[in-house]
Amino acid sequence: MITRICMTCLCLLFLAQVSAQDPAIRQFYNKYKHMDNVENIQLGGWVLKLAAKFADENDEVKPFARHISRLRVMTMEEGNLVSKTEYNSLVRKLRNHQFEDLFNARDGGELIQLLIREDGDRITDVLLLISGADSFTMVSLEGALRFKDLRELDIDIEGGDHFKTLPADRDDISKA
């Protein structure tokens, strides 16, 4: 009987985790993650919290790990497999799911786009897309972050340095 109750609880927790993921991001990620020349990593919050316990006291990521429930990174370095149509479709779906553009920029031949979804004063989803002719990077964070956490976040992955370009305050975005 106890085993059945435990299994039911685990199934409910799994379903809650899956349903918390934005379906547009999940479908996009799942479409590309197993293709040749695509590198991807997906970490759940418990892994990040465990890593934070072993992190150096001076590690800048440590204070934020407890606020992140999922981290996904997908890179394509030997050619961008994402068509312009698929990219635009993803962004359109995200906007329909209450994501908003935090910034868009061009750096050389790359389009850099940062989208967020908020719930009150907390940012629940962050999506960084970097699309070029020969490469593509997607960084997806889920959790409960404050705006200032994004700017202070120091992730040692391709595209992670773009968080440093954010203004200090959410209200300064239009001035940036």
ZIUR-V630859 format. One record per helix or strand. SS is the DSSP state (@ for helix, = for strand). FROM is the first residue (numbers start at 1). LEN is the number of residues. Records with the same first field share a line. If there is no record, write none. Layout:
BEGIN
SS=FROM-LEN, FROM-LEN
END
This chain:
BEGIN
@=2-19, 23-10, 45-10, 62-4, 84-13, 147-6, 160-6, 170-6
==38-7, 68-9, 100-8, 110-10, 122-10, 136-10
END
